[in-house]
Amino acid sequence: MKRLHRLTAILTKLQSKTSLRANEMATDFDVSVRTIYRDLEALSEAGVPIGYENSEGYFLVDGYQLPPIMFTEEEAHAMLTAKKIVSQNNDSSFIGAYGKAMQKVTAVLRTSQKKELQLLEERISPSTAKTIEKSSSSVSLIQQAIAKRTVLRLRYRSGSKGEITERDVEPMAVYFTQDHWVMIAYCRLRTALREFRTDRIQSVIETSDSFPPNQFTLSDYFEKNPGF
């Protein structure tokens, strides 16, 4: 990789991560750690405010904004394909959020790239299904609550008896299975981890309450709950 391309890639990585270690970047770009040090020094001399902490690594100082990132044709095509897959998802909030993100991607493309993308838009489909019933609209809110550790208040319909209950939950994760989304959350009503199908959520609101950090991971959860 030419140095200019590597410097641009380092900037992109720094923008997308809270922090990065020099040895991680050296591995990613297949260069020596000393080379990474020189690259970071060059970026600093060019006016990019790069901070460093022993426990975290290198990071961009808060408030620094990079200019719009240009996408290659392959990257734009990959994102269009992902958009097509997302469009057949069954959560309307998730579809809407990805659609807005894709508009921002398209906005920075050259005119010729936009024309190519428009052509591909009409000629790519992940399946032959013509319509997908949108059965939920809460995934975006759930994702936000997971990231911010915000308690959600649900009105939920159980699958077995159709009983409607109201409960406060601490969202831990969300995953997609077959034809619906599932939220894993600590249920304060049942005082245990529970799974909630998003298509059975009658209503959901974000409360002002928050919950402490935890060590939950999906990989550990699936390992302890075989069958996924």
Buried (B, 14 or more C-beta within 10 A) or exposed (E): EEEEEBBBBBBEBBEEEEBBBBEBBBEBBEBEBEBBBEBBEEBEEEEBEBBEEEEEBBBBEEEEEEEEEEBEEEEBBEBBBBBBEBBBBBBBBBBEBBEEBBEEBBEEBEEEBEEBBEEBEEEEEEEEEEEEEBBBBBBBBBBBBBEEBBBBBBBBBEEEEEEEEEBBBBBBBBEBEEEBBBBBBBBBEEEEBBBBBBBBBEEBEBEEEEBEEEEBEEEEBEEEEEEE
